[in-house]
């Protein structure tokens, strides 16, 4: 579960970096050919809010407790 969440987080970061890079490129193109005041602002509200540290710690603790209760074999 943690590995999958790490992969999803990595993909989300890569996507956000691509969005920012594309936005900056579009801004340069708009500056070069058009009036830069017409460029819309980047909407950074599309990303989900981060989980508070206390909740994340409880999730990790619950995960390890569940692993400890699993039968070995």
C-alpha positions in Angstrom: 0.0 0.0 0.0 2.8 2.4 0.9 4.7 1.6 -2.3 1.6 2.2 -4.4 1.0 5.5 -2.7 4.6 6.5 -3.3 4.2 5.7 -7.0 1.0 7.7 -7.2 2.7 10.7 -5.4 5.6 10.5 -7.8 3.3 10.5 -10.8 1.3 13.4 -9.4 4.5 15.4 -8.9 5.7 14.6 -12.4 2.3 15.8 -13.7 2.4 19.0 -11.7 5.9 19.7 -13.0 4.7 19.1 -16.6 1.8 21.5 -16.0 4.1 24.2 -14.7 6.6 23.7 -17.5 3.8 23.9 -20.1 2.4 27.0 -18.4 5.7 28.8 -18.5 6.3 27.9 -22.1 2.8 29.2 -23.0 3.6 32.4 -21.0 6.8 32.9 -23.0 4.9 32.3 -26.3 2.2 34.7 -25.3 4.8 37.3 -24.3 6.6 36.9 -27.6 3.6 37.1 -29.8 0.7 38.7 -27.8 -0.1 40.9 -24.9 1.2 39.0 -21.8 -1.6 40.6 -19.7 -4.1 38.3 -21.4 -2.5 35.1 -20.1 -4.7 33.4 -17.5 -3.2 32.4 -14.1 -2.3 28.8 -13.4 -4.9 27.2 -11.2 -3.0 25.3 -8.5 -6.1 24.2 -6.7 -6.5 21.0 -8.6 -4.2 19.0 -6.3 -5.7 17.3 -3.3 -4.9 18.7 0.1 -2.1 17.1 2.1 -3.0 14.8 5.0 -2.0 16.2 8.5 1.1 14.7 10.1 -0.9 13.2 13.0 -3.3 11.4 10.6 -0.4 10.1 8.5 1.4 8.8 11.6 -1.7 7.0 12.7 -2.1 5.4 9.2 1.4 4.2 9.2 1.1 2.8 12.8 -2.1 1.0 11.8 -0.4 -0.4 8.8 2.5 -1.8 10.8 0.1 -3.2 13.5 -1.9 -5.0 10.7 1.4 -6.4 9.3 2.4 -7.7 12.8 -1.0 -9.5 13.2 -0.7 -11.3 9.9 0.1 -14.9 10.2 3.7 -15.6 9.1 4.4 -18.4 6.6 
